[in-house]
Amino acid sequence: MMKRSTVRTTRKTSSSAAVLLAALGGLCAALAALGTADAHAAYAASTPAFAAVLDAAPERIELRFTQQLFRREDANRITLERSDDDASIALGEIEIDNADRASMRAELLAPLRPGRYLVGWQNLSADDGDSDRGSYPFYVGRSPSAAEQAADRTLAAELLIPYPGDEPAEPATETELEQRAPTVVRREAEPTGGVAASAIVWLALGGGALLTVGASWLRRGRAT
């Protein structure tokens, strides 16, 4: 009888350990998924601003990011191109201020002719070691055409920023809200492949498994 009891106890312990390992694995996966959501030193702001229309050429290009930059040769770059004729514009050396390592800049070496200009960059985050790259436009001496505006909207979407002028409107006052007729909005299906959704699922699974293990151990303790 003692041997059978020992075997049953061993099997329960092994099963509980397996469930516990699965729960811990799920929690680790969830934490990893959440951690990757803020990866990269992403575009935050710039001078000139995104799609800005300037009367005169700027003196420098400056980019600000969401994370500090890691100083390493050729890891952080800024390029400038005139879209009208695909001409590359020479820039000075990249500068990263020690007091503000979330931004980098480069001086223009010559005045710019009227046209659409595309700033490109590549950077290396000092926070997580990940690299990022992207581009944004600005205009000198003229406004964008309809085709250029469409292309700029695509670039804004890639940077996860609103196109200038498309920012959310100011919140309505209580009086305005009361005067509006109620509308019925059909909620769209939630995406299943998002980082946040997957993290929540893993956390739910991990928590449920841990509760199962705890209950099993309590029942075993009462039985003994």
C-alpha atoms as a printed R data frame, in Angstrom:
    type eleno elety resid chain resno       x      y       z
1   ATOM     1    CA   MET     A     1   0.000  0.000   0.000
2   ATOM     2    CA   MET     A     2   2.840  2.387   0.864
3   ATOM     3    CA   LYS     A     3   4.476  1.849  -2.531
4   ATOM     4    CA   ARG     A     4   1.258  2.607  -4.469
5   ATOM     5    CA   SER     A     5   0.723  5.761  -2.444
6   ATOM     6    CA   THR     A     6   4.282  6.835  -3.146
7   ATOM     7    CA   VAL     A     7   3.803  6.254  -6.891
8   ATOM     8    CA   ARG     A     8   0.569  8.249  -6.945
9   ATOM     9    CA   THR     A     9   2.211 11.097  -5.028
10  ATOM    10    CA   THR     A    10   5.179 11.098  -7.403
11  ATOM    11    CA   ARG     A    11   2.893 11.226 -10.446
12  ATOM    12    CA   LYS     A    12   0.905 14.103  -8.971
13  ATOM    13    CA   THR     A    13   4.092 15.988  -8.160
14  ATOM    14    CA   SER     A    14   5.453 15.468 -11.689
15  ATOM    15    CA   SER     A    15   2.153 16.578 -13.210
16  ATOM    16    CA   SER     A    16   2.019 19.674 -11.007
17  ATOM    17    CA   ALA     A    17   5.610 20.520 -11.882
18  ATOM    18    CA   ALA     A    18   4.839 20.235 -15.592
19  ATOM    19    CA   VAL     A    19   1.846 22.536 -15.286
20  ATOM    20    CA   LEU     A    20   3.899 24.992 -13.259
21  ATOM    21    CA   LEU     A    21   6.643 25.043 -15.913
22  ATOM    22    CA   ALA     A    22   4.035 25.651 -18.605
23  ATOM    23    CA   ALA     A    23   2.565 28.512 -16.599
24  ATOM    24    CA   LEU     A    24   5.961 30.093 -16.069
25  ATOM    25    CA   GLY     A    25   6.711 29.729 -19.779
26  ATOM    26    CA   GLY     A    26   3.468 31.481 -20.629
27  ATOM    27    CA   LEU     A    27   4.201 34.332 -18.259
28  ATOM    28    CA   CYS     A    28   7.712 34.740 -19.666
29  ATOM    29    CA   ALA     A    29   6.333 34.825 -23.206
30  ATOM    30    CA   ALA     A    30   3.822 37.468 -22.179
31  ATOM    31    CA   LEU     A    31   6.499 39.617 -20.587
32  ATOM    32    CA   ALA     A    32   8.681 39.250 -23.676
33  ATOM    33    CA   ALA     A    33   5.799 40.274 -25.923
34  ATOM    34    CA   LEU     A    34   5.087 43.330 -23.803
35  ATOM    35    CA   GLY     A    35   8.768 44.239 -23.756
36  ATOM    36    CA   THR     A    36   9.016 44.304 -27.546
37  ATOM    37    CA   ALA     A    37   6.129 46.752 -27.866
38  ATOM    38    CA   ASP     A    38   8.406 49.710 -27.036
39  ATOM    39    CA   ALA     A    39  11.493 48.533 -28.910
40  ATOM    40    CA   HIS     A    40  13.501 50.850 -31.218
41  ATOM    41    CA   ALA     A    41  14.279 54.535 -30.983
42  ATOM    42    CA   ALA     A    42  11.254 55.640 -33.000
43  ATOM    43    CA   TYR     A    43  10.661 59.030 -34.639
44  ATOM    44    CA   ALA     A    44   9.238 61.571 -32.191
45  ATOM    45    CA   ALA     A    45   9.809 64.993 -33.775
46  ATOM    46    CA   SER     A    46  12.061 66.848 -36.183
47  ATOM    47    CA   THR     A    47  13.277 70.209 -37.442
48  ATOM    48    CA   PRO     A    48  12.037 70.943 -40.048
49  ATOM    49    CA   ALA     A    49   8.782 69.304 -38.979
50  ATOM    50    CA   PHE     A    50   7.110 66.511 -40.916
51  ATOM    51    CA   ALA     A    51   5.767 67.865 -44.265
52  ATOM    52    CA   ALA     A    52   6.617 71.447 -43.242
53  ATOM    53    CA   VAL     A    53   6.463 74.077 -45.995
54  ATOM    54    CA   LEU     A    54   9.363 76.532 -45.573
55  ATOM    55    CA   ASP     A    55   9.916 79.882 -47.240
56  ATOM    56    CA   ALA     A    56  13.679 79.493 -46.873
57  ATOM    57    CA   ALA     A    57  16.038 76.551 -46.524
58  ATOM    58    CA   PRO     A    58  16.790 75.388 -42.971
59  ATOM    59    CA   GLU     A    59  20.287 75.619 -41.533
60  ATOM    60    CA   ARG     A    60  20.282 72.080 -40.123
61  ATOM    61    CA   ILE     A    61  18.346 68.845 -39.932
62  ATOM    62    CA   GLU     A    62  17.519 67.670 -36.412
63  ATOM    63    CA   LEU     A    63  15.711 64.491 -35.410
64  ATOM    64    CA   ARG     A    64  14.366 63.519 -32.009
65  ATOM    65    CA   PHE     A    65  13.565 59.930 -31.027
66  ATOM    66    CA   THR     A    66  11.711 58.088 -28.285
67  ATOM    67    CA   GLN     A    67  14.894 56.526 -26.861
68  ATOM    68    CA   GLN     A    68  18.480 57.617 -26.329
69  ATOM    69    CA   LEU     A    69  21.015 56.798 -29.039
70  ATOM    70    CA   PHE     A    70  24.082 54.606 -28.763
71  ATOM    71    CA   ARG     A    71  27.282 56.179 -30.044
72  ATOM    72    CA   ARG     A    72  28.939 53.882 -32.558
73  ATOM    73    CA   GLU     A    73  30.582 54.619 -35.899
74  ATOM    74    CA   ASP     A    74  28.117 54.489 -38.812
75  ATOM    75    CA   ALA     A    75  25.300 53.400 -36.471
76  ATOM    76    CA   ASN     A    76  23.523 56.788 -36.621
77  ATOM    77    CA   ARG     A    77  23.065 58.480 -39.982
78  ATOM    78    CA   ILE     A    78  21.102 61.294 -41.612
79  ATOM    79    CA   THR     A    79  20.669 61.652 -45.378
80  ATOM    80    CA   LEU     A    80  18.939 64.333 -47.436
81  ATOM    81    CA   GLU     A    81  17.584 63.926 -50.953
82  ATOM    82    CA   ARG     A    82  15.763 66.319 -53.294
83  ATOM    83    CA   SER     A    83  12.789 64.320 -54.544
84  ATOM    84    CA   ASP     A    84  12.270 66.422 -57.683
85  ATOM    85    CA   ASP     A    85  15.449 65.069 -59.276
86  ATOM    86    CA   ASP     A    86  16.646 62.415 -56.765
87  ATOM    87    CA   ALA     A    87  19.741 64.492 -56.029
88  ATOM    88    CA   SER     A    88  21.638 63.709 -52.827
89  ATOM    89    CA   ILE     A    89  22.411 66.738 -50.646
90  ATOM    90    CA   ALA     A    90  25.674 66.858 -48.697
91  ATOM    91    CA   LEU     A    91  25.400 67.244 -44.929
92  ATOM    92    CA   GLY     A    92  27.887 67.884 -42.177
93  ATOM    93    CA   GLU     A    93  28.909 65.322 -39.565
94  ATOM    94    CA   ILE     A    94  26.280 63.758 -37.337
95  ATOM    95    CA   GLU     A    95  26.164 65.356 -33.892
96  ATOM    96    CA   ILE     A    96  24.677 63.746 -30.783
97  ATOM    97    CA   ASP     A    97  24.554 66.036 -27.762
98  ATOM    98    CA   ASN     A    98  25.753 64.422 -24.544
99  ATOM    99    CA   ALA     A    99  23.080 66.352 -22.646
100 ATOM   100    CA   ASP     A   100  20.315 65.133 -24.985
101 ATOM   101    CA   ARG     A   101  21.227 61.789 -26.505
102 ATOM   102    CA   ALA     A   102  17.680 61.211 -27.767
103 ATOM   103    CA   SER     A   103  18.324 63.549 -30.689
104 ATOM   104    CA   MET     A   104  20.862 63.944 -33.482
105 ATOM   105    CA   ARG     A   105  21.488 66.671 -36.048
106 ATOM   106    CA   ALA     A   106  23.532 67.585 -39.089
107 ATOM   107    CA   GLU     A   107  24.285 70.998 -40.609
108 ATOM   108    CA   LEU     A   108  23.438 71.809 -44.236
109 ATOM   109    CA   LEU     A   109  26.533 72.681 -46.227
110 ATOM   110    CA   ALA     A   110  24.763 74.672 -48.961
111 ATOM   111    CA   PRO     A   111  21.417 76.441 -49.505
112 ATOM   112    CA   LEU     A   112  18.527 74.351 -50.843
113 ATOM   113    CA   ARG     A   113  16.636 75.069 -54.037
114 ATOM   114    CA   PRO     A   114  12.817 75.050 -54.007
115 ATOM   115    CA   GLY     A   115  11.346 71.545 -54.012
116 ATOM   116    CA   ARG     A   116  10.394 68.513 -51.968
117 ATOM   117    CA   TYR     A   117  13.104 67.063 -49.740
118 ATOM   118    CA   LEU     A   118  13.229 63.675 -48.083
119 ATOM   119    CA   VAL     A   119  15.185 63.190 -44.860
120 ATOM   120    CA   GLY     A   120  16.324 59.646 -44.183
121 ATOM   121    CA   TRP     A   121  17.826 58.301 -40.995
122 ATOM   122    CA   GLN     A   122  19.238 55.229 -39.329
123 ATOM   123    CA   ASN     A   123  19.849 54.963 -35.596
124 ATOM   124    CA   LEU     A   124  20.866 52.584 -32.812
125 ATOM   125    CA   SER     A   125  19.022 52.609 -29.493
126 ATOM   126    CA   ALA     A   126  21.072 52.813 -26.305
127 ATOM   127    CA   ASP     A   127  18.114 51.416 -24.352
128 ATOM   128    CA   ASP     A   128  17.623 48.055 -26.071
129 ATOM   129    CA   GLY     A   129  20.347 47.878 -28.750
130 ATOM   130    CA   ASP     A   130  17.826 47.772 -31.617
131 ATOM   131    CA   SER     A   131  18.286 49.764 -34.820
132 ATOM   132    CA   ASP     A   132  15.596 51.706 -36.649
133 ATOM   133    CA   ARG     A   133  15.315 53.661 -39.865
134 ATOM   134    CA   GLY     A   134  12.783 55.804 -41.668
135 ATOM   135    CA   SER     A   135  12.204 58.977 -43.637
136 ATOM   136    CA   TYR     A   136  10.075 62.100 -43.663
137 ATOM   137    CA   PRO     A   137   9.481 64.998 -46.118
138 ATOM   138    CA   PHE     A   138   9.600 68.775 -46.008
139 ATOM   139    CA   TYR     A   139   9.201 71.463 -48.678
140 ATOM   140    CA   VAL     A   140  11.159 74.580 -49.554
141 ATOM   141    CA   GLY     A   141   9.633 77.420 -51.567
142 ATOM   142    CA   ARG     A   142   6.490 75.556 -52.638
143 ATOM   143    CA   SER     A   143   3.558 73.508 -51.370
144 ATOM   144    CA   PRO     A   144   3.076 69.774 -51.991
145 ATOM   145    CA   SER     A   145   1.013 68.467 -54.886
146 ATOM   146    CA   ALA     A   146  -1.895 66.072 -54.373
147 ATOM   147    CA   ALA     A   147   0.318 63.115 -55.305
148 ATOM   148    CA   GLU     A   148   3.008 64.266 -52.889
149 ATOM   149    CA   GLN     A   149   0.443 64.643 -50.112
150 ATOM   150    CA   ALA     A   150  -0.685 61.067 -50.715
151 ATOM   151    CA   ALA     A   151   2.919 59.852 -50.516
152 ATOM   152    CA   ASP     A   152   3.467 61.871 -47.338
153 ATOM   153    CA   ARG     A   153   0.393 60.309 -45.706
154 ATOM   154    CA   THR     A   154   1.912 56.899 -46.364
155 ATOM   155    CA   LEU     A   155   5.162 57.967 -44.708
156 ATOM   156    CA   ALA     A   156   3.239 59.329 -41.718
157 ATOM   157    CA   ALA     A   157   1.422 56.016 -41.336
158 ATOM   158    CA   GLU     A   158   4.747 54.162 -41.401
159 ATOM   159    CA   LEU     A   159   6.024 56.404 -38.601
160 ATOM   160    CA   LEU     A   160   2.775 55.934 -36.648
161 ATOM   161    CA   ILE     A   161   2.142 59.679 -36.508
162 ATOM   162    CA   PRO     A   162  -0.823 61.734 -37.787
163 ATOM   163    CA   TYR     A   163  -0.430 63.608 -41.039
164 ATOM   164    CA   PRO     A   164  -0.338 67.386 -40.338
165 ATOM   165    CA   GLY     A   165  -3.885 68.669 -40.153
166 ATOM   166    CA   ASP     A   166  -5.330 65.226 -39.416
167 ATOM   167    CA   GLU     A   167  -4.822 65.465 -35.658
168 ATOM   168    CA   PRO     A   168  -7.915 64.691 -33.562
169 ATOM   169    CA   ALA     A   169 -10.239 67.634 -33.119
170 ATOM   170    CA   GLU     A   170 -10.597 69.396 -29.767
171 ATOM   171    CA   PRO     A   171 -12.979 67.579 -27.388
172 ATOM   172    CA   ALA     A   172 -16.548 68.836 -27.658
173 ATOM   173    CA   THR     A   173 -18.111 70.705 -24.758
174 ATOM   174    CA   GLU     A   174 -20.870 69.129 -22.674
175 ATOM   175    CA   THR     A   175 -23.468 71.378 -24.345
176 ATOM   176    CA   GLU     A   176 -22.379 70.263 -27.827
177 ATOM   177    CA   LEU     A   177 -22.500 66.629 -26.785
178 ATOM   178    CA   GLU     A   178 -26.044 67.015 -25.429
179 ATOM   179    CA   GLN     A   179 -27.235 68.587 -28.682
180 ATOM   180    CA   ARG     A   180 -25.904 65.786 -30.840
181 ATOM   181    CA   ALA     A   181 -28.220 62.923 -31.741
182 ATOM   182    CA   PRO     A   182 -27.055 59.544 -30.419
183 ATOM   183    CA   THR     A   183 -25.428 57.298 -32.986
184 ATOM   184    CA   VAL     A   184 -25.032 53.546 -33.021
185 ATOM   185    CA   VAL     A   185 -21.515 52.397 -33.815
186 ATOM   186    CA   ARG     A   186 -20.896 48.804 -34.834
187 ATOM   187    CA   ARG     A   187 -17.755 47.614 -33.153
188 ATOM   188    CA   GLU     A   188 -15.233 45.971 -35.445
189 ATOM   189    CA   ALA     A   189 -13.630 42.672 -34.557
190 ATOM   190    CA   GLU     A   190 -10.510 42.972 -32.442
191 ATOM   191    CA   PRO     A   191  -7.286 41.947 -34.224
192 ATOM   192    CA   THR     A   192  -6.038 38.582 -33.014
193 ATOM   193    CA   GLY     A   193  -2.389 39.026 -33.928
194 ATOM   194    CA   GLY     A   194  -1.561 42.116 -31.903
195 ATOM   195    CA   VAL     A   195   1.164 42.182 -29.296
196 ATOM   196    CA   ALA     A   196  -1.129 43.360 -26.509
197 ATOM   197    CA   ALA     A   197  -3.779 40.738 -27.290
198 ATOM   198    CA   SER     A   198  -1.292 37.884 -27.321
199 ATOM   199    CA   ALA     A   199   0.239 39.087 -24.059
200 ATOM   200    CA   ILE     A   200  -3.162 39.116 -22.350
201 ATOM   201    CA   VAL     A   201  -3.900 35.605 -23.566
202 ATOM   202    CA   TRP     A   202  -0.589 34.315 -22.264
203 ATOM   203    CA   LEU     A   203  -1.097 36.019 -18.923
204 ATOM   204    CA   ALA     A   204  -4.578 34.517 -18.606
205 ATOM   205    CA   LEU     A   205  -3.295 31.044 -19.442
206 ATOM   206    CA   GLY     A   206  -0.357 31.360 -17.075
207 ATOM   207    CA   GLY     A   207  -2.529 32.621 -14.228
208 ATOM   208    CA   GLY     A   208  -5.064 29.837 -14.727
209 ATOM   209    CA   ALA     A   209  -2.347 27.212 -14.725
210 ATOM   210    CA   LEU     A   210  -0.859 28.605 -11.516
211 ATOM   211    CA   LEU     A   211  -4.259 28.484  -9.832
212 ATOM   212    CA   THR     A   212  -4.633 24.870 -10.942
213 ATOM   213    CA   VAL     A   213  -1.261 23.976  -9.464
214 ATOM   214    CA   GLY     A   214  -2.074 25.729  -6.200
215 ATOM   215    CA   ALA     A   215  -5.393 23.948  -5.861
216 ATOM   216    CA   SER     A   216  -3.759 20.596  -6.592
217 ATOM   217    CA   TRP     A   217  -1.122 21.143  -3.926
218 ATOM   218    CA   LEU     A   218  -3.793 22.174  -1.387
219 ATOM   219    CA   ARG     A   219  -5.807 19.032  -2.058
220 ATOM   220    CA   ARG     A   220  -2.683 16.896  -1.746
221 ATOM   221    CA   GLY     A   221  -1.781 18.572   1.552
222 ATOM   222    CA   ARG     A   222  -5.242 17.933   2.972
223 ATOM   223    CA   ALA     A   223  -5.115 14.278   1.866
224 ATOM   224    CA   THR     A   224  -1.812 13.687   3.639
